[in-house]
Amino acid sequence: MSGIIGRPHEDIIQTRDEWQAASDRFGAVEGYPGDRLPAPELPGIPLKPRGNKR
Protein backbone atom coordinates (compact mmCIF):
# COMPACT_ATOMS: atom_id res chain seq x y z
CA MET A 1 0.00 0.00 0.00
CA SER A 2 2.68 2.41 -0.91
CA GLY A 3 1.89 6.00 -1.76
CA ILE A 4 -0.64 6.73 0.98
CA ILE A 5 1.61 8.57 3.42
CA GLY A 6 0.11 11.95 4.27
CA ARG A 7 -3.28 11.12 2.76
CA PRO A 8 -6.61 11.94 4.44
CA HIS A 9 -8.11 9.26 6.68
CA GLU A 10 -10.88 8.55 4.15
CA ASP A 11 -8.32 7.86 1.41
CA ILE A 12 -6.50 5.41 3.66
CA ILE A 13 -9.73 3.56 4.44
CA GLN A 14 -10.61 3.37 0.73
CA THR A 15 -7.14 2.12 -0.20
CA ARG A 16 -7.19 -0.51 2.55
CA ASP A 17 -10.62 -1.69 1.44
CA GLU A 18 -9.41 -1.97 -2.16
CA TRP A 19 -6.39 -4.00 -1.04
CA GLN A 20 -8.58 -6.34 1.01
CA ALA A 21 -10.90 -6.82 -1.99
CA ALA A 22 -7.89 -7.79 -4.17
CA SER A 23 -8.53 -4.83 -6.45
CA ASP A 24 -6.71 -4.70 -9.79
CA ARG A 25 -5.32 -1.33 -8.64
CA PHE A 26 -2.31 -3.03 -7.04
CA GLY A 27 -1.49 -5.61 -9.69
CA ALA A 28 -0.07 -9.05 -9.13
CA VAL A 29 2.78 -9.82 -6.75
CA GLU A 30 5.37 -11.90 -8.59
CA GLY A 31 7.59 -14.42 -6.85
CA TYR A 32 5.68 -14.67 -3.56
CA PRO A 33 4.41 -18.23 -3.08
CA GLY A 34 1.78 -17.52 -0.40
CA ASP A 35 -1.64 -15.95 -0.31
CA ARG A 36 -2.09 -12.18 -0.42
CA LEU A 37 -1.20 -10.68 2.96
CA PRO A 38 -4.04 -8.82 4.70
CA ALA A 39 -3.78 -5.10 5.31
CA PRO A 40 -3.22 -4.13 8.95
CA GLU A 41 -6.22 -3.18 11.04
CA LEU A 42 -6.94 0.53 11.37
CA PRO A 43 -7.54 2.13 14.75
CA GLY A 44 -11.12 2.89 15.75
CA ILE A 45 -10.48 6.63 15.53
CA PRO A 46 -9.70 8.85 12.53
CA LEU A 47 -6.01 9.11 11.68
CA LYS A 48 -4.49 12.58 11.91
CA PRO A 49 -1.29 13.76 10.25
CA ARG A 50 1.58 14.37 12.66
CA GLY A 51 2.94 17.34 10.82
CA ASN A 52 6.52 18.01 9.89
CA LYS A 53 8.57 18.81 13.01
CA ARG A 54 12.11 19.95 12.30
C-alpha positions as CSV (number, residue, x, y, z in Angstrom):
1,M,0.0,0.0,0.0
2,S,2.7,2.4,-0.9
3,G,1.9,6.0,-1.8
4,I,-0.6,6.7,1.0
5,I,1.6,8.6,3.4
6,G,0.1,11.9,4.3
7,R,-3.3,11.1,2.8
8,P,-6.6,11.9,4.4
9,H,-8.1,9.3,6.7
10,E,-10.9,8.5,4.2
11,D,-8.3,7.9,1.4
12,I,-6.5,5.4,3.7
13,I,-9.7,3.6,4.4
14,Q,-10.6,3.4,0.7
15,T,-7.1,2.1,-0.2
16,R,-7.2,-0.5,2.6
17,D,-10.6,-1.7,1.4
18,E,-9.4,-2.0,-2.2
19,W,-6.4,-4.0,-1.0
20,Q,-8.6,-6.3,1.0
21,A,-10.9,-6.8,-2.0
22,A,-7.9,-7.8,-4.2
23,S,-8.5,-4.8,-6.5
24,D,-6.7,-4.7,-9.8
25,R,-5.3,-1.3,-8.6
26,F,-2.3,-3.0,-7.0
27,G,-1.5,-5.6,-9.7
28,A,-0.1,-9.1,-9.1
29,V,2.8,-9.8,-6.7
30,E,5.4,-11.9,-8.6
31,G,7.6,-14.4,-6.8
32,Y,5.7,-14.7,-3.6
33,P,4.4,-18.2,-3.1
34,G,1.8,-17.5,-0.4
35,D,-1.6,-15.9,-0.3
36,R,-2.1,-12.2,-0.4
37,L,-1.2,-10.7,3.0
38,P,-4.0,-8.8,4.7
39,A,-3.8,-5.1,5.3
40,P,-3.2,-4.1,8.9
41,E,-6.2,-3.2,11.0
42,L,-6.9,0.5,11.4
43,P,-7.5,2.1,14.8
44,G,-11.1,2.9,15.8
45,I,-10.5,6.6,15.5
46,P,-9.7,8.8,12.5
47,L,-6.0,9.1,11.7
48,K,-4.5,12.6,11.9
49,P,-1.3,13.8,10.2
50,R,1.6,14.4,12.7
51,G,2.9,17.3,10.8
52,N,6.5,18.0,9.9
53,K,8.6,18.8,13.0
54,R,12.1,20.0,12.3
